[in-house]
Amino acid sequence: MSQHALAGQLAPRTLVENIPRLISCYYATTPDPADVNQRVAFGTSGHRGSAFDGRFNEHHILATTQAICEYRQKHGITGPLHLGMDTHALSEPAWITALEVLAAHGVEVRIDERRLYTPTPVLSFAIVEYNRGRTTGLSDGIVITPSHNPPRDGGFKYNPPDGGPAGSDVTGPIQNRANEILEGGLKDVKRLALKKALALPSTVAVDYVTPYVNALKDVIDMDAIRASGLRMGVDPLGGAGVHFWQPIMDTYGLNIELVSDVVDPTFGFMHVDWDGKIRMDCSSRFAMNGLIALRDKYDIAVGNDTDYDRHGIVTKSRGLLNPNHYLAVAIDYLFQNRPGWKQAGIGKTAVSSSMINRVAQGLGKPLVEVPVGFKWFVEGLNNGSLGFGGEESAGASFLRKDGRTWTTDKDGFILDLLAAEIIAKTGRDPGEHYGQLEQRYGSPVYERLDAPANREQKARLGKLSPDQVLAKELAGEPITAKLTHAQGNGASLGGLKVETNNGWFAARPSGTEDVYKIYAESFLGNDHLKRIQEEAKLIVDQALGPA
């Protein structure tokens, strides 16, 4: 798709959303459960949508929270529920709605003591810490965020007692019950007024900042960063982590400059993304253009998406690092500098770079390749069988230095601080480290494209079998694997992956558009990548049949 003329420029006022109207629509618009686009739908990152479109409105949050309360009761989840939100305009209205329902059910709800923002990794950390050593009275959480989505969107995610993103075995029943409640006109919803909900002893205000900040030394070598004196630039992109950085500076004496501490629900301070939209995507060179321009001012500069579960790393040597490149560097460094991890393996998604496969082989560490979605790493991060879990969209987490669980959801803070640790301990930035990996393992090129597909074709793609792929070669190389299930855990990929010795492609249906996504990578250069992409489309179209 073509690049918008405004891509990389500061957002003009014409792009800024009408926030009063957006919030009015949250309350005033009644979604139609007969319209498939206006029903509750949990994807890999919860329910998302805009109040403008009847896809994220108070009715959705009332129904979903009621369904979560019923799920908790059915499954004996009786500990406190941690309720967090990010800085999107729709997050606080949804937070209020959720609290009113939770309080009516007598759930102990833990909220930020200042009613400020709670990043996704901090909520996961709180769940993991509360449940450590417990087998009953377990805690869970809700975080209200659409991640890096545009300002018009809202999002609602449930994290069960394992602390990570809920799997379909959890979200499926919640989604189905929420839609039943919508269809029933919300008659099953219990609710208290906000004033009463806040006054209940079951609504508990807690400090989410201090425990998380104080524990960072257990996962990152903060002493090394401080001793190095390196200068770190931080741009929170107006996200939920904005008020965490000063305590981090004060606690550890780090030389950090906060590039901006602005929180504005219009996000009018952002640079426009590739398609002409405001999007807080810390892996986009367009959205991160402001911080990239400051690359020579700092030894390392970092940015994060709105709920702080993703990271963007800007180096002096290479500018904004491709997420796959940084994952490979992080893995290579961590597994040589965390002796407490013992026999822990490396987790990656099937559409992440094969550079990670080569790094894992070079380290002699087991590699676990899973479908798209961080939920697949939760068990391994919880039991210590995975030292690191990362996905191609710039999200990752890893164990504490002693091998214990840190978080089971993605954590942008620790990936930011790891970049500083790498410089402090090695004298080279992550971009320079990636150059060394290229010298050792080759220099892959990676790209994701979209191809048209209707609903029926997308459904067929999700159910393909390897036998339906008739090709024997891909871009001049023999095909070594045709996969519809992940090699690491046997779970369905929801699509197809085809591999050769020096390249691969994967095709997955989009959950929101009439397209399928083609991920492709080559270790033989751009021309070879283009051949892979062209032949991938032919292979997939042949397997799918006519529209």
C-alpha positions in Angstrom: 0.0 0.0 0.0 1.2 3.5 -0.8 2.8 5.9 1.7 0.6 8.9 2.7 1.9 12.4 1.8 1.8 13.3 5.5 3.8 10.3 6.7 6.5 11.2 9.2 5.2 14.8 9.6 3.8 16.4 12.8 0.1 15.7 12.8 -1.9 18.7 11.5 -5.0 19.9 13.3 -7.2 18.4 10.6 -6.2 14.9 11.8 -7.1 15.5 15.4 -10.2 13.7 16.7 -13.1 15.4 18.3 -12.7 14.0 21.8 -15.9 15.4 23.4 -17.9 13.8 20.5 -16.1 10.5 20.8 -16.9 10.2 24.5 -20.5 11.3 23.9 -20.8 8.5 21.4 -19.4 6.0 24.0 -22.5 6.8 26.1 -25.1 7.7 23.5 -24.6 5.0 20.8 -26.4 1.7 21.4 -24.6 -1.1 19.5 -26.8 -3.5 17.4 -25.9 -7.1 18.4 -27.5 -8.3 15.1 -24.6 -6.5 13.3 -21.6 -8.7 13.4 -19.3 -5.6 13.4 -20.9 -4.3 16.6 -20.7 -7.4 18.7 -18.1 -8.1 21.4 -15.2 -9.7 19.6 -12.0 -10.8 21.4 -9.0 -11.0 19.0 -5.4 -11.7 20.0 -5.4 -8.4 22.1 -8.9 -8.2 23.5 -12.0 -6.4 22.3 -11.2 -3.2 20.3 -13.1 -0.6 18.3 -14.3 2.9 18.2 -17.3 4.5 19.8 -17.9 6.3 16.5 -18.6 3.0 14.8 -20.7 1.4 17.5 -17.9 -1.0 18.3 -16.6 0.3 21.7 -19.5 1.7 23.7 -20.7 1.6 27.2 -23.0 -1.4 26.4 -20.0 -3.4 25.3 -18.1 -2.7 28.5 -21.2 -3.4 30.7 -21.8 -6.7 29.0 -18.1 -7.8 29.0 -17.5 -6.9 32.6 -20.6 -8.7 33.7 -19.4 -11.7 31.7 -16.0 -11.6 33.4 -17.7 -11.4 36.8 -19.7 -14.5 36.0 -16.5 -16.2 34.6 -14.7 -15.5 37.8 -17.5 -16.9 39.9 -17.7 -20.1 37.8 -14.0 -20.7 38.0 -13.5 -19.8 41.6 -11.3 -16.8 41.1 -11.8 -15.0 44.4 -8.7 -12.8 44.8 -8.4 -9.1 43.9 -8.9 -7.9 40.3 -6.4 -5.3 39.2 -8.0 -2.6 37.0 -5.8 -0.5 34.8 -6.1 1.8 31.9 -4.0 3.7 29.4 -4.2 7.2 28.1 -6.6 6.8 25.2 -9.7 9.0 25.5 -12.1 6.0 25.8 -10.1 4.3 28.5 -11.3 6.3 31.5 -15.0 6.1 30.6 -14.6 2.4 30.1 -12.6 2.1 33.4 -15.5 3.8 35.2 -18.1 1.5 33.6 -16.1 -1.6 34.5 -15.5 -0.5 38.1 -19.3 0.1 38.6 -20.1 -3.5 37.5 -17.2 -5.1 39.4 -18.2 -3.3 42.6 -21.8 -4.4 42.2 -20.6 -8.0 42.3 -18.5 -7.4 45.4 -15.2 -8.0 43.6 -12.2 -6.6 45.4 -10.9 -4.2 42.8 -7.4 -2.7 43.1 -7.0 0.6 41.4 -4.1 3.1 41.1 -4.1 5.3 44.2 -4.0 8.5 42.2 -6.4 7.1 39.5 -3.5 7.4 37.0 -2.5 5.1 34.2 -1.4 1.5 34.7 0.8 0.0 31.9 0.0 -3.6 30.8 3.3 -5.0 32.1 2.8 -3.4 35.5 -0.7 -5.0 35.8 0.8 -8.4 34.8 3.6 -7.9 37.3 1.1 -7.2 40.0 -0.9 -10.3 39.2 2.2 -12.5 39.1 3.5 -11.1 42.4 0.2 -11.5 44.2 -0.2 -15.0 43.1 3.4 -16.1 43.7 3.2 -19.1 46.1 -0.6 -19.1 46.2 -2.9 -21.8 45.0 -6.2 -20.3 46.1 -7.7 -16.8 46.2 -5.9 -16.0 43.0 -5.8 -12.5 41.4 -6.5 -11.5 37.9 -6.9 -8.2 36.0 -8.4 -6.0 33.3 -6.4 -3.5 31.4 -8.3 -1.0 29.2 -6.2 -0.2 26.1 -6.3 -0.6 22.4 -2.5 -0.6 22.4 -1.0 1.6 19.7 -4.3 2.1 17.8 -5.4 5.6 16.7 -6.9 8.0 19.3 -10.5 7.2 18.2 -10.2 3.6 19.4 -10.8 1.8 22.7 -9.7 -1.6 23.9 -10.6 -4.0 26.8 -8.3 -6.9 27.8 -8.7 -9.6 30.4 -5.6 -11.2 32.1 -6.5 -14.4 34.1 -4.5 -15.5 37.1 -1.5 -16.5 35.1 -1.0 -12.8 34.5 -0.7 -13.0 30.7 -3.1 -12.4 27.8 -6.2 -14.7 28.0 -6.3 -17.6 25.6 -9.4 -18.4 23.5 -10.5 -21.0 26.1 -11.1 -18.0 28.4 -12.0 -15.2 25.9 -14.4 -17.4 24.0 -16.9 -18.0 26.8 -16.6 -14.4 28.0 -17.2 -13.1 24.5 -20.2 -15.4 23.9 -21.8 -14.5 27.2 -21.2 -10.8 26.7 -23.0 -11.0 23.4 -25.9 -12.9 25.0 -26.1 -10.1 27.5 -26.2 -7.5 24.7 -28.9 -9.4 23.0 -30.9 -9.5 26.2 -30.8 -5.7 26.5 -28.4 -5.7 29.4 -31.0 -7.0 31.9 -28.5 -9.3 33.5 -26.0 -6.5 34.3 -25.5 -5.5 37.9 -24.1 -2.0 38.5 -23.5 0.5 41.2 -23.0 4.3 40.8 -19.4 5.4 40.6 -19.5 7.3 43.9 -20.8 4.2 45.8 -18.3 2.0 44.0 -15.4 4.1 45.0 -16.6 4.3 48.6 -16.8 0.5 49.0 -14.1 -1.2 51.2 -13.8 -3.7 48.3 -12.4 -0.9 46.1 -8.8 -0.6 47.2 -6.4 2.1 46.1 -2.8 0.8 45.8 0.6 2.0 44.7 1.5 0.3 41.4 4.6 2.4 40.8 6.9 1.7 43.7 6.8 -2.2 43.8 7.4 -2.4 40.1 10.2 0.2 40.0 11.9 -1.3 43.1 11.9 -4.7 41.5 13.5 -3.6 38.2 17.0 -4.3 39.6 16.0 -8.0 39.7 15.6 -8.2 35.9 18.0 -5.5 34.6 21.6 -4.6 35.7 20.7 -1.1 36.9 24.0 -0.7 38.6 25.9 -1.2 35.4 23.7 1.4 33.6 24.2 3.9 36.4 28.0 3.3 36.5 28.3 3.8 32.8 26.8 7.3 32.9 25.2 6.7 29.5 22.6 9.2 28.4 19.2 7.8 27.6 16.4 9.7 25.9 12.8 8.5 26.6 9.7 9.5 24.7 6.6 7.8 26.3 4.6 8.9 23.2 1.9 10.1 25.7 1.4 6.6 27.0 0.7 5.0 30.4 4.3 4.8 31.4 4.9 8.5 31.5 4.8 8.8 35.3 7.1 5.8 35.9 10.3 7.3 34.5 10.9 9.9 37.2 10.8 7.3 40.0 13.1 5.1 37.9 15.6 7.9 37.6 15.3 8.8 41.3 15.6 5.2 42.5 18.6 4.2 40.4 20.3 7.5 39.6 20.1 7.0 35.9 21.0 9.7 33.4 17.6 9.8 31.6 16.0 12.7 29.8 12.3 12.6 29.3 11.8 14.0 25.8 8.2 14.7 26.5 5.8 14.2 29.4 2.7 15.4 27.6 -0.5 13.3 28.0 -3.1 14.4 25.5 -6.0 12.2 24.3 -5.9 13.7 20.8 -2.2 12.6 20.5 -1.8 15.7 18.3 1.9 15.8 19.2 2.6 12.6 17.2 4.2 12.3 13.8 1.8 10.8 11.3 2.1 7.1 10.5 2.7 5.6 7.0 -1.0 5.6 6.1 -1.9 9.2 7.2 -3.3 8.2 10.6 -2.2 9.1 14.1 -0.9 5.9 15.6 1.3 5.4 18.6 3.4 2.7 16.9 6.8 2.7 18.4 8.1 0.3 15.7 7.1 2.7 12.9 9.8 5.0 11.5 7.1 7.5 10.6 5.4 7.6 14.0 8.9 7.7 15.7 10.3 10.4 13.4 10.6 12.9 16.2 12.7 10.7 18.4 14.8 9.4 15.5 15.8 13.0 14.8 17.4 13.1 18.2 19.4 9.9 17.8 22.8 11.7 18.0 21.8 13.5 21.2 21.7 10.3 23.3 23.6 7.0 23.7 20.3 5.3 23.3 16.7 6.6 22.8 13.5 4.6 23.4 9.8 5.0 22.9 6.8 2.9 23.7 3.2 2.4 22.6 0.3 3.6 24.7 0.0 0.7 27.2 3.8 0.1 27.3 3.8 -3.5 26.1 5.9 -2.7 23.0 9.2 -1.0 22.5 11.0 1.1 20.0 14.8 1.3 20.2 16.7 4.1 18.5 20.4 3.7 18.2 23.2 6.0 17.1 24.5 3.4 14.7 21.3 2.4 12.9 18.5 4.7 14.0 15.2 2.9 14.8 16.0 -0.8 15.0 13.7 -3.2 13.1 11.8 -5.2 15.9 13.1 -8.5 14.6 16.7 -7.2 14.7 16.4 -6.1 18.3 14.8 -9.4 19.4 17.8 -11.3 17.9 20.2 -9.0 19.7 18.4 -9.2 23.0 18.3 -13.0 22.9 22.0 -13.3 21.9 23.0 -11.0 24.8 20.7 -12.3 27.5 21.5 -15.9 27.0 25.2 -15.1 27.4 24.7 -12.9 30.5 22.0 -14.6 32.6 23.6 -17.7 34.2 20.6 -18.1 36.5 18.4 -19.1 33.5 20.0 -22.6 33.4 18.2 -24.6 30.7 15.6 -22.0 29.7 14.6 -21.9 26.1 13.8 -19.2 23.6 10.3 -18.4 22.5 9.4 -16.8 19.1 6.4 -16.5 16.9 6.3 -18.3 13.6 6.3 -15.0 11.7 9.4 -13.6 13.5 12.7 -13.5 11.8 14.7 -16.7 11.2 17.7 -14.8 12.4 16.4 -15.8 15.8 16.5 -19.5 14.8 20.2 -19.1 13.8 21.0 -17.2 17.0 19.4 -19.9 19.1 21.3 -22.6 17.2 24.5 -20.7 17.7 23.8 -20.4 21.4 22.9 -24.1 21.7 19.6 -23.2 23.3 16.2 -24.8 22.6 13.9 -22.8 20.4 10.1 -22.9 20.8 8.2 -21.5 17.8 4.5 -20.8 18.4 1.6 -19.1 16.6 1.1 -15.4 16.6 0.0 -14.1 20.0 1.9 -13.6 23.3 -0.5 -15.9 25.1 1.6 -18.8 23.8 4.5 -17.7 25.9 2.7 -17.4 29.2 3.1 -21.0 30.4 6.8 -21.1 29.6 7.5 -17.7 31.3 5.5 -18.9 34.3 7.3 -22.2 34.8 10.8 -20.9 33.7 11.0 -23.2 30.7 11.3 -20.1 28.5 13.9 -17.4 29.4 12.6 -15.1 26.7 9.4 -14.8 24.7 9.2 -12.3 21.8 7.0 -11.5 18.8 7.7 -9.7 15.6 5.5 -6.7 16.5 8.0 -5.4 19.1 6.7 -7.1 22.1 8.7 -9.3 24.5 9.4 -10.2 28.1 11.9 -12.3 29.9 12.8 -13.8 33.3 14.4 -12.2 36.3 18.1 -12.7 36.6 17.6 -15.6 39.0 15.2 -17.4 36.6 12.0 -16.5 38.3 9.0 -15.0 36.5 9.0 -11.3 35.9 5.8 -10.7 33.8 3.8 -13.0 31.6 2.7 -10.1 29.3 4.9 -8.0 27.1 7.0 -5.4 28.9 8.3 -2.3 27.1 10.1 -0.9 30.1 12.5 -3.8 30.5 13.3 -4.0 26.7 14.1 -0.3 26.9 16.4 -0.7 29.9 18.0 -3.8 28.4 19.2 -1.7 25.5 21.0 0.6 28.0 22.4 -2.5 29.9 23.8 -3.9 26.6 25.7 -0.6 25.9 26.8 -0.3 29.6 28.2 -3.9 29.7 29.6 -4.2 26.1 30.4 -0.7 24.9 28.4 -1.2 21.8 24.8 -0.3 21.0 22.2 -2.9 19.8 22.6 -1.7 16.2 26.3 -2.5 16.3 25.5 -5.9 17.9 23.1 -6.7 15.1 25.9 -5.9 12.6 28.0 -8.6 14.3 25.1 -11.1 14.1 24.8 -10.3 10.3 28.5 -11.1 9.9 28.0 -14.4 11.6 24.6 -15.6 10.4 23.8 -13.6 7.3 21.7 -10.5 6.6 18.0 -11.3 6.1 15.4 -9.0 4.5 11.9 -9.2 5.9 8.6 -7.6 4.8 4.9 -8.0 5.4 2.3 -7.5 2.6 -1.4 -7.7 2.3 -3.3 -9.6 -0.5 -7.1 -9.5 -1.1 -9.3 -12.3 0.2 -13.0 -12.5 0.9 -14.5 -14.0 4.1 -14.8 -17.5 2.6 -11.3 -17.5 1.4 -10.0 -16.3 4.7 -11.9 -19.1 6.4 -10.3 -21.7 4.0 -6.8 -20.2 4.7 -7.3 -20.8 8.4 -8.1 -24.5 7.8 -5.5 -25.4 5.1 -3.6 -28.7 5.4 0.0 -29.0 4.1 -1.2 -31.5 1.5 -3.1 -28.7 -0.3 0.3 -27.0 -1.1 1.4 -28.6 -4.4 4.6 -26.6 -5.0 7.9 -28.4 -4.5 10.1 -25.3 -4.7 10.0 -21.7 -3.5 12.0 -19.0 -5.3 14.4 -21.6 -6.7 15.0 -23.5 -3.5 13.5 -26.9 -2.4 10.7 -26.5 0.1 11.9 -28.0 3.4 8.6 -27.6 5.4 4.9 -26.9 4.8 3.4 -26.0 8.1 -0.2 -25.3 9.4 0.7 -26.0 13.0 3.5 -24.5 15.0 6.6 -26.6 15.4 7.1 -25.6 19.1 3.7 -26.5 20.5 1.6 -28.0 17.8 -1.0 -25.3 18.0 -2.7 -24.2 14.8 -1.0 -21.3 12.9 -4.4 -20.2 11.6 -2.8 -20.1 8.2 0.2 -21.5 6.3 4.0 -21.3 6.6 6.4 -22.6 3.9 10.2 -22.8 4.5 13.4 -23.3 2.5 17.0 -23.2 3.7 17.3 -19.4 3.0 13.8 -18.1 3.1 10.2 -18.6 4.1 6.7 -17.1 3.9 3.7 -17.3 6.1 0.1 -16.3 5.2 -2.6 -15.5 7.8 -6.1 -14.1 7.4 -6.7 -10.6 8.7 -9.3 -10.5 11.5 -10.5 -7.0 10.5 -10.1 -6.6 6.7 -10.8 -8.6 3.6 -7.1 -9.4 3.1 -4.6 -12.0 4.2 -1.2 -11.1 5.4 1.9 -12.4 3.8 5.1 -12.4 5.9 8.3 -13.2 4.1 12.0 -13.3 4.7 15.1 -14.0 2.6 18.7 -14.5 3.5 19.7 -14.0 -0.1 18.6 -10.4 -0.7 15.8 -8.2 -1.9 15.4 -9.9 -5.3 15.0 -13.3 -3.7 12.5 -11.8 -1.2 10.4 -10.4 -4.1 10.4 -13.9 -5.7 9.3 -15.4 -2.5 6.5 -12.9 -2.2 5.3 -13.4 -5.7 5.3 -17.2 -5.5 3.8 -17.1 -2.0 0.7 -15.3 -3.4 0.4 -17.9 -6.2 0.8 -20.8 -3.8 -1.8 -19.4 -1.4 -4.3 -18.4 -4.2 -4.0 -21.9 -5.7 -4.6 -23.6 -2.4 -7.6 -21.3 -1.6 -9.3 -21.7 -4.9 -11.6 -19.1 -6.6 -13.2 -16.3 -4.7 
